[in-house]
Amino acid sequence: MYLYPLLVVIAASSYGLVSTIIKLAMRSGFSASEAVTSQFFFGFCIAVCIFILTNRTKLSFNGVKILILAGVFTGLTNIFYGLSLNYLPASLAVVLLFQFTWIGMLISCITKRKFPSRIELISLIILVAGTIPAAGLIDVDLSQIPFQGWLWGLAAALCYSLFLFVNGRATTNMNTTNRLVLVSFFAFMMSVVFQSPEVIWNGTLFSEGLWIYGLILGLFGMIIPVFLFTIAVPKVGLSMSSILGAIELPIAVMVSVILLSENVTSLQIVGIVTILLGMSLPTMLTRNILLIKKKVVQH
């Protein structure tokens, strides 16, 4: 019962590292575009290695249209996210990406043609309530934030929601490593077209040290989340995956405190606890309902 939700939490937690690692790369003199390109290059390389080492069958292209979309939306999510970091502080960029929670639930409602459950709605309200204090945005002047920052941040949230939606559509006759290598390839192609592919051959990637950030980003921003989302989202569903994915924000805040030496306030801690409560609420209530039903049946 808890395995697949746990996989979603681990995947989202992994993705929560991305903004901080990109900011660290920018502090070292690299652009966000170069960092994102290195992410997809190493992500694809790692995916190919995993496929070669674990797969004994030929690469299958069944359902490749879905995987093209998954790769495109993965690529666009990171491209837009990287662009937003050029204009926004890491905390605000994460908050904008966090909007995938309600966007994902909205997409689920539209495609399934039904409203979310009462538990999901209550959980979403709690999550949104904890977002602003968790990111430390109370009493912060946002009037000077460029319009492009807001636009790219929300575009990243939309693409992330669409990635979860597409990834939730199980591809038959294709194993997880097969899907991973194809999704990572199409995501890499997006970076080749729209980012800075020249870093691969002009010496920036290896001789200037970008590979360190690219390897970390490829692992935590590509391989782990795509691999685990591929397994878990079809089992958990888009609405619940969006709720559980909220763990990304607390992780991003905690990592930025550790690696970027950002201060964390008591109000941020309250916000993080609120988000964790909103995440846990559906699972706890569902478990209690099942226990009550079990007791009723036994009596």
C-alpha positions in Angstrom: 0.0 0.0 0.0 2.8 2.4 0.9 5.5 1.3 -1.7 4.3 3.4 -4.7 3.5 6.5 -2.7 6.9 6.2 -1.1 8.5 6.1 -4.6 6.7 9.3 -5.6 8.0 11.0 -2.4 11.6 9.9 -3.1 11.4 11.0 -6.7 10.0 14.4 -5.8 12.6 14.8 -3.0 15.3 14.1 -5.6 14.0 16.8 -7.8 14.0 19.2 -4.9 17.8 19.3 -5.1 17.8 20.8 -8.7 17.4 24.5 -7.9 20.2 24.5 -5.4 22.6 22.6 -7.6 21.9 24.9 -10.5 22.5 28.0 -8.2 25.8 26.4 -7.1 26.8 26.0 -10.8 25.9 29.6 -11.4 28.1 30.7 -8.5 30.9 28.8 -10.1 30.6 30.9 -13.2 28.4 28.7 -15.4 25.0 29.8 -16.8 21.7 28.0 -16.0 21.5 27.0 -19.7 24.9 25.3 -19.5 24.0 23.5 -16.2 20.7 22.2 -17.7 22.5 21.0 -20.8 25.0 19.1 -18.7 22.2 17.6 -16.7 20.5 16.1 -19.7 23.8 15.0 -21.3 24.8 13.0 -18.2 21.2 11.9 -17.6 21.2 10.3 -21.0 24.6 8.7 -20.5 23.6 7.2 -17.2 20.3 5.9 -18.7 22.2 4.2 -21.5 24.6 2.6 -19.0 21.7 1.3 -16.9 20.0 -0.1 -20.0 23.2 -1.9 -21.2 23.9 -3.4 -17.8 20.4 -4.5 -16.8 18.5 -5.1 -20.1 18.9 -8.4 -22.0 16.4 -7.5 -24.7 16.6 -5.1 -27.6 15.5 -1.5 -27.3 11.7 -1.4 -27.9 10.0 1.5 -29.5 6.4 0.4 -28.6 4.4 3.4 -27.4 7.2 5.7 -28.4 4.8 8.6 -29.0 4.0 8.8 -25.3 7.7 8.6 -24.4 8.5 11.5 -26.9 6.0 13.6 -25.0 7.4 12.5 -21.6 10.9 13.5 -22.8 9.8 16.8 -24.2 7.9 17.8 -21.1 10.8 16.7 -18.9 13.2 18.8 -21.0 10.9 21.8 -21.0 10.4 21.6 -17.3 14.1 21.9 -16.6 14.7 24.5 -19.4 11.9 26.8 -18.1 13.0 26.2 -14.5 16.6 27.1 -15.4 15.4 30.3 -17.1 13.3 31.3 -14.1 16.4 31.0 -11.9 18.0 33.8 -14.0 15.4 36.2 -12.7 14.2 34.7 -9.4 15.7 33.7 -6.0 15.8 29.9 -5.6 13.0 30.0 -3.0 10.5 31.8 -5.3 11.4 29.6 -8.3 10.6 26.5 -6.2 7.3 28.1 -5.1 6.3 28.7 -8.7 7.2 25.2 -9.7 5.2 24.0 -6.7 2.1 25.2 -8.4 2.1 21.8 -10.2 0.2 20.5 -7.3 -3.1 22.2 -8.2 -2.4 22.2 -11.9 -1.9 18.4 -11.8 -5.1 18.0 -9.9 -6.9 20.2 -12.4 -5.6 18.2 -15.4 -6.7 15.0 -13.6 -10.2 16.4 -13.1 -10.5 17.4 -16.7 -9.3 14.1 -18.2 -11.3 12.0 -15.8 -14.3 14.4 -15.9 -14.9 14.3 -12.2 -14.1 16.5 -9.2 -11.3 15.6 -6.7 -12.3 13.9 -3.5 -13.0 16.0 -0.4 -9.8 14.6 1.2 -7.7 15.7 -1.8 -9.2 19.2 -1.8 -8.6 19.6 1.9 -5.0 18.4 1.4 -4.5 20.8 -1.4 -5.7 23.8 0.6 -3.3 22.9 3.4 -0.4 22.5 1.0 -1.1 25.9 -0.6 -1.4 27.5 2.9 2.0 26.2 3.9 3.8 27.2 0.6 4.4 30.9 1.2 5.8 30.7 4.8 7.9 27.6 3.9 9.6 29.5 1.1 10.2 32.5 3.4 8.2 34.9 1.2 6.2 36.7 3.9 7.1 40.4 4.2 9.2 40.1 1.1 8.9 42.8 -1.7 8.0 40.9 -4.9 7.3 44.1 -6.9 10.8 44.2 -8.3 10.7 40.6 -9.7 10.8 40.7 -13.5 7.7 39.5 -15.4 9.9 36.9 -17.2 10.7 35.2 -13.9 7.0 34.6 -13.1 6.3 33.4 -16.7 9.1 30.9 -16.8 8.4 29.6 -13.3 4.7 28.9 -14.1 5.6 27.4 -17.5 7.9 25.0 -15.6 5.0 24.1 -13.3 2.7 23.4 -16.2 5.2 21.2 -18.0 6.0 19.3 -14.8 2.3 18.6 -14.4 2.0 17.4 -18.0 5.1 15.2 -17.5 3.5 13.5 -14.6 0.2 13.1 -16.5 2.0 11.6 -19.6 4.2 9.4 -17.4 1.2 8.1 -15.7 0.0 6.5 -18.9 1.6 3.1 -18.7 3.3 1.9 -21.9 2.6 -1.8 -22.5 5.3 -4.2 -23.5 8.1 -1.9 -22.4 10.2 -2.2 -19.2 11.2 0.7 -17.0 14.8 0.9 -18.2 13.7 1.0 -21.8 11.4 3.9 -21.0 14.1 5.7 -19.1 16.6 5.6 -21.9 14.1 6.9 -24.5 12.7 9.6 -22.2 16.2 10.8 -21.3 17.2 10.8 -25.0 14.3 13.0 -26.1 14.9 15.3 -23.1 18.5 15.6 -24.1 17.4 16.5 -27.7 15.4 19.3 -26.2 18.5 20.7 -24.5 20.5 20.3 -27.8 17.9 22.4 -29.6 17.2 25.1 -27.0 20.1 25.2 -24.5 23.9 25.2 -24.8 25.0 22.0 -26.6 28.4 23.6 -27.3 29.5 22.9 -23.7 29.9 19.2 -24.7 32.7 19.9 -27.3 34.2 23.3 -26.4 35.9 22.1 -23.2 33.5 23.7 -20.7 31.9 20.4 -19.6 35.1 18.5 -18.7 38.1 20.9 -18.5 36.3 23.7 -16.6 34.5 21.4 -14.1 30.9 21.6 -15.2 30.7 17.8 -15.3 30.6 17.7 -11.5 27.3 19.6 -11.5 26.0 17.9 -14.6 26.6 14.4 -13.0 24.7 15.4 -9.9 21.9 17.1 -11.8 21.7 14.1 -14.2 21.3 11.7 -11.4 18.9 13.6 -9.1 17.2 15.8 -11.7 16.7 13.1 -14.3 17.4 9.5 -13.6 16.0 9.0 -10.1 12.7 11.0 -10.6 12.0 9.7 -14.1 12.7 6.1 -13.1 10.6 6.2 -10.0 7.8 8.3 -11.4 7.6 5.8 -14.3 7.0 3.0 -11.8 4.8 4.8 -9.3 2.6 7.4 -11.0 0.5 4.8 -13.0 -0.2 3.1 -9.6 -0.8 6.1 -7.5 -2.7 8.4 -9.9 -2.0 12.0 -11.0 -4.0 13.7 -8.2 -2.3 11.8 -5.4 1.1 12.1 -7.1 0.7 15.8 -7.2 -0.1 15.9 -3.5 2.8 13.7 -2.5 5.1 15.6 -4.8 4.8 18.6 -2.5 7.7 17.2 -0.5 9.9 18.8 -3.2 9.5 22.3 -1.6 10.6 21.3 2.0 13.5 19.4 0.5 14.5 22.4 -1.6 14.4 24.7 1.4 16.4 22.4 3.6 19.1 21.8 0.9 19.4 25.5 0.2 20.0 26.1 3.9 22.7 23.4 4.0 24.5 24.1 0.7 23.7 27.8 0.0 23.9 28.8 3.7 20.5 30.4 3.5 18.8 31.2 6.8 15.7 29.4 7.9 13.1 31.1 10.1 10.7 29.6 12.6 7.9 30.7 10.2 9.5 28.6 7.4 9.6 25.6 9.7 5.9 26.1 10.4 5.2 26.2 6.7 7.3 23.0 6.1 5.4 21.2 8.8 2.1 22.4 7.3 3.1 21.0 3.9 4.1 17.7 5.4 0.7 17.5 7.2 -1.1 18.3 3.9 0.9 15.5 2.2 0.2 12.9 4.9 -3.5 13.7 5.3 -4.9 11.6 2.4 -2.8 8.6 3.3 -3.7 8.8 7.0 -7.4 9.3 6.4 -7.6 6.6 3.8 -5.8 4.2 6.2 -8.2 5.0 9.0 -11.2 4.6 6.8 -10.0 1.1 5.7 -9.4 0.1 9.3 -12.9 1.2 10.3 -14.4 -0.7 7.4 -12.3 -3.8 8.4 -13.6 -3.6 12.0 -17.2 -3.2 10.8 -16.9 -6.3 8.5 -15.3 -8.3 11.4 -18.2 -7.5 13.7 
